[in-house]
């Protein structure tokens, strides 16, 4: 009972960082995916870690298809690929939509470019397109080696370091504008900040988006679940104001965040998006049904 009461008391301290360390004082570090589009959640996770608990990227890059990489540094989101676990090929980002794109070998990729990962494994996958798009960040060099090197120089193979960029299909990409999850989230958060300044006590719980291609012009559709901010309730009149203005306000913020979005709206007839407010707990019930 004392432990339960302690946990309850600590969790009630809403604005005090370091909850994880207070609950588990001997905890050494926290590890989770903080690269790619997960980076947007890093600040929230760091709040629970506090200053005393290090937050590092997930130590392994793996999937149900196999084990592909290990963390290169606790200070970055980079991984070493493991060519002994799979044979890797790479598709240039601009060729991903092709049915039979040309592939590159690990010795042919270049830092600063993005590629879709293709793997062949000893358990039966042959030139399997992972759907993961990776950044080639740099190549291993002696300056990165924290272990003392032998006196006689030994040639280090050309080992690329990679970070995860996104999953194929997760970008809103109708005409090549490549609007990612963080762009949409930032636009929603900025819109909500404006609403609060106008006296509407609202926060956002969750969202989902997809490109609607069966209409002309094509457009983005975003589902947004709002919650009351800190116990305040949204009255009917305020909610109606949100419903009437949310499309235009989020679109405006999205265009400010991604100049390409504004360009594609004007040049390629990308229609303004539709933002639909859903009932509270809608996303929870969807996850429950899954």
C-alpha positions as CSV (number, residue, x, y, z in Angstrom):
1,X,0.0,0.0,0.0
2,X,2.9,2.4,0.8
3,X,4.3,1.8,-2.7
4,X,1.0,2.4,-4.4
5,X,0.5,5.6,-2.4
6,X,4.0,6.7,-3.3
7,X,3.4,6.1,-7.0
8,X,0.1,8.0,-6.8
9,X,1.6,11.0,-5.1
10,X,4.4,11.2,-7.6
11,X,2.1,11.0,-10.6
12,X,0.0,13.8,-9.2
13,X,3.0,16.2,-9.5
14,X,2.0,17.2,-13.0
15,X,4.7,19.8,-13.7
16,X,7.7,18.2,-12.0
17,X,10.2,16.6,-14.3
18,X,12.0,13.3,-13.6
19,X,9.1,11.1,-12.7
20,X,10.9,7.9,-13.8
21,X,13.9,8.6,-11.6
22,X,11.7,9.3,-8.6
23,X,9.8,6.1,-9.1
24,X,12.9,3.9,-9.8
25,X,16.0,5.6,-8.3
26,X,18.3,2.9,-9.5
27,X,17.2,3.2,-13.1
28,X,20.3,3.8,-15.3
29,X,18.9,5.0,-18.6
30,X,15.9,5.0,-20.8
31,X,16.0,3.6,-24.3
32,X,13.4,4.1,-27.0
33,X,13.1,5.1,-30.6
34,X,13.9,8.8,-30.7
35,X,15.1,9.2,-34.3
36,X,13.1,9.9,-37.5
37,X,9.5,11.1,-36.9
38,X,9.7,9.8,-33.3
39,X,12.0,12.8,-32.6
40,X,8.9,15.0,-32.1
41,X,8.1,13.0,-28.9
42,X,11.6,13.3,-27.5
43,X,11.0,16.4,-25.4
44,X,7.9,14.8,-23.7
45,X,9.9,11.6,-22.9
46,X,12.8,13.7,-21.6
47,X,10.5,15.5,-19.2
48,X,9.7,12.1,-17.5
49,X,13.4,11.2,-17.5
50,X,14.5,14.5,-16.0
51,X,18.1,15.7,-15.9
52,X,19.6,12.7,-14.1
53,X,18.3,9.9,-16.4
54,X,20.0,9.6,-19.8
55,X,17.6,9.1,-22.8
56,X,19.2,7.2,-25.7
57,X,18.1,5.8,-29.0
58,X,17.0,2.2,-29.3
59,X,20.2,0.1,-29.3
60,X,19.2,-2.1,-32.2
61,X,17.7,-1.7,-35.6
62,X,15.5,-4.7,-36.2
63,X,12.2,-5.9,-37.5
64,X,10.3,-9.1,-37.9
65,X,12.3,-9.6,-41.1
66,X,15.6,-9.7,-39.2
67,X,18.3,-7.9,-37.2
68,X,19.9,-5.2,-39.4
69,X,21.9,-2.8,-37.3
70,X,23.3,-1.7,-33.9
71,X,23.5,1.8,-32.3
72,X,26.6,3.7,-33.3
73,X,26.6,6.2,-30.5
74,X,24.4,7.0,-27.5
75,X,24.6,10.7,-28.5
76,X,23.0,10.3,-32.0
77,X,20.3,8.3,-33.7
78,X,22.8,6.6,-36.0
79,X,23.2,2.9,-36.6
80,X,25.8,0.6,-38.1
81,X,24.4,-1.8,-40.7
82,X,25.4,-5.4,-40.2
83,X,26.3,-6.9,-43.6
84,X,26.9,-10.3,-41.9
85,X,23.2,-10.6,-41.0
86,X,21.8,-9.6,-44.4
87,X,22.8,-8.6,-47.9
88,X,21.8,-5.0,-48.3
89,X,20.8,-3.1,-51.5
90,X,19.5,0.5,-51.7
91,X,17.0,2.3,-53.8
92,X,17.4,6.1,-54.3
93,X,14.6,8.1,-52.7
94,X,13.5,9.5,-56.1
95,X,13.1,6.0,-57.5
96,X,11.1,4.5,-54.7
97,X,7.8,4.7,-56.6
98,X,9.1,2.6,-59.5
99,X,8.1,-1.0,-59.8
100,X,11.6,-2.3,-60.7
101,X,14.0,0.5,-59.6
102,X,17.7,0.2,-59.9
103,X,19.5,-0.7,-56.7
104,X,22.9,0.3,-55.3
105,X,25.3,-1.7,-53.2
106,X,26.5,-0.6,-49.8
107,X,29.8,0.6,-51.3
108,X,27.8,2.9,-53.7
109,X,25.6,5.0,-51.4
110,X,26.7,8.5,-50.5
111,X,26.3,10.6,-47.3
112,X,23.5,13.2,-47.4
113,X,21.2,11.0,-49.5
114,X,18.2,8.9,-48.7
115,X,17.5,5.3,-49.8
116,X,14.9,2.6,-49.3
117,X,16.4,-0.5,-47.8
118,X,16.3,-3.8,-49.6
119,X,17.5,-7.0,-47.9
120,X,18.3,-10.6,-48.8
121,X,18.5,-12.9,-45.7
122,X,19.5,-16.5,-45.1
123,X,15.9,-17.3,-44.0
124,X,14.3,-16.9,-47.4
125,X,13.8,-13.2,-48.1
126,X,15.2,-12.3,-51.5
127,X,15.6,-8.6,-52.4
128,X,12.8,-7.8,-50.0
129,X,11.8,-4.1,-50.0
130,X,11.6,-3.2,-46.3
131,X,9.7,0.0,-46.7
132,X,12.2,1.8,-44.4
133,X,13.8,4.9,-45.9
134,X,17.2,5.6,-44.3
135,X,19.6,8.6,-44.3
136,X,23.2,7.8,-45.1
137,X,24.7,10.2,-42.6
138,X,28.4,9.6,-42.9
139,X,31.1,6.8,-43.0
140,X,33.0,5.3,-40.1
141,X,36.5,6.9,-39.6
142,X,39.2,6.5,-37.1
143,X,38.3,9.8,-35.4
144,X,35.0,8.1,-34.3
145,X,36.7,5.2,-32.7
146,X,36.8,5.5,-28.9
147,X,38.9,2.3,-28.5
148,X,42.7,2.6,-28.7
149,X,43.9,1.7,-32.2
150,X,46.9,-0.6,-32.8
151,X,50.2,1.0,-33.7
152,X,50.2,-0.5,-37.1
153,X,47.4,1.1,-39.2
154,X,44.8,-1.4,-40.2
155,X,42.4,-0.6,-43.1
156,X,38.9,0.1,-41.9
157,X,36.2,-1.0,-44.4
158,X,33.9,1.6,-45.8
159,X,31.1,1.2,-43.2
160,X,28.2,3.6,-43.6
161,X,26.3,5.0,-40.7
162,X,22.6,5.4,-41.2
163,X,19.6,6.9,-39.4
164,X,15.9,6.1,-40.1
165,X,14.1,8.8,-42.0
166,X,10.5,7.5,-42.5
167,X,8.4,4.6,-43.6
168,X,7.2,4.4,-47.2
169,X,3.5,5.4,-47.1
170,X,3.7,7.5,-44.0
171,X,4.4,10.8,-45.9
172,X,1.6,12.9,-47.3
173,X,3.1,13.0,-50.8
174,X,0.7,13.7,-53.6
175,X,2.8,15.8,-56.0
176,X,6.3,15.2,-54.4
177,X,5.8,17.7,-51.5
178,X,6.7,15.1,-48.8
179,X,4.8,16.5,-45.9
180,X,5.7,14.5,-42.8
181,X,4.1,13.7,-39.5
182,X,6.0,16.4,-37.7
183,X,4.9,19.1,-40.1
184,X,1.3,18.2,-39.5
185,X,1.7,17.9,-35.7
186,X,3.5,21.3,-35.5
187,X,0.8,22.9,-37.5
188,X,-1.9,21.6,-35.2
189,X,0.0,22.6,-32.1
190,X,0.5,26.1,-33.4
191,X,-3.2,26.4,-34.2
192,X,-4.1,25.2,-30.7
193,X,-1.8,27.8,-29.2
194,X,-3.7,30.5,-31.1
195,X,-7.0,29.1,-29.8
196,X,-5.8,29.3,-26.2
197,X,-4.8,32.9,-26.7
198,X,-8.4,33.5,-27.9
199,X,-9.7,32.0,-24.6
200,X,-10.6,28.5,-25.9
201,X,-9.3,26.0,-23.4
202,X,-8.4,23.1,-25.7
203,X,-5.5,20.7,-26.2
204,X,-5.0,17.9,-28.8
205,X,-5.1,14.3,-27.9
206,X,-4.3,12.5,-31.2
207,X,-4.5,12.8,-35.0
208,X,-4.3,10.7,-38.1
209,X,-3.9,11.8,-41.7
210,X,-4.0,10.4,-45.3
211,X,-3.9,11.7,-48.8
212,X,-7.3,11.5,-50.6
213,X,-6.6,10.7,-54.2
214,X,-10.2,9.8,-55.3
215,X,-11.2,13.5,-55.6
216,X,-10.0,16.3,-57.8
217,X,-8.1,18.2,-56.8
218,X,-6.4,15.7,-54.5
219,X,-6.2,16.8,-50.8
220,X,-5.1,15.9,-47.3
221,X,-7.6,14.6,-44.8
222,X,-6.8,14.9,-41.1
223,X,-8.7,13.5,-38.2
224,X,-8.2,15.4,-35.0
225,X,-9.3,14.5,-31.5
226,X,-9.4,17.4,-29.0
227,X,-9.6,17.4,-25.3
228,X,-10.4,20.0,-22.7
229,X,-7.3,21.8,-21.3
230,X,-6.7,21.3,-17.5
231,X,-10.3,20.5,-16.5
232,X,-11.9,23.4,-18.4
233,X,-14.8,22.6,-20.7
234,X,-15.4,23.8,-24.2
235,X,-18.9,25.2,-24.6
236,X,-21.0,24.5,-27.6
237,X,-20.4,27.9,-29.2
238,X,-16.6,27.6,-28.9
239,X,-16.7,24.1,-30.4
240,X,-18.8,25.4,-33.3
241,X,-16.2,28.1,-33.9
242,X,-13.4,25.5,-34.0
243,X,-15.4,23.3,-36.5
244,X,-15.9,26.3,-38.8
245,X,-12.3,27.5,-38.7
246,X,-10.0,24.5,-38.1
247,X,-9.5,23.7,-41.8
248,X,-8.3,27.2,-42.8
249,X,-6.2,27.7,-39.6
250,X,-4.3,24.4,-39.8
251,X,-3.8,24.9,-43.5
252,X,-2.3,28.3,-42.9
253,X,0.2,27.0,-40.3
254,X,1.1,24.0,-42.5
255,X,1.9,26.4,-45.4
256,X,4.1,28.5,-43.0
257,X,6.0,25.4,-41.9
258,X,6.5,23.9,-45.4
259,X,7.0,26.4,-48.1
260,X,6.7,23.5,-50.6
261,X,3.1,23.0,-49.4
262,X,2.2,26.5,-50.5
263,X,4.0,26.1,-53.8
264,X,2.2,22.8,-54.6
265,X,-1.2,24.3,-53.7
266,X,-0.6,27.1,-56.2
267,X,1.3,25.3,-58.9
268,X,-0.3,21.8,-59.0
269,X,-3.9,22.3,-57.8
270,X,-3.4,20.5,-54.5
271,X,-6.6,21.3,-52.8
272,X,-6.8,22.7,-49.3
273,X,-7.1,20.0,-46.7
274,X,-10.1,18.8,-44.8
275,X,-9.7,18.5,-41.0
276,X,-12.4,16.5,-39.2
277,X,-12.9,16.8,-35.5
278,X,-13.8,13.4,-34.0
279,X,-15.4,12.5,-30.7
280,X,-13.3,12.2,-27.5
281,X,-11.8,8.7,-27.1
282,X,-12.3,7.9,-30.8
283,X,-8.6,6.8,-31.2
284,X,-8.7,4.8,-28.0
285,X,-11.7,2.8,-29.1
286,X,-10.1,2.2,-32.5
287,X,-6.9,0.8,-30.8
288,X,-9.1,-1.3,-28.5
289,X,-10.9,-2.8,-31.5
290,X,-7.6,-3.6,-33.2
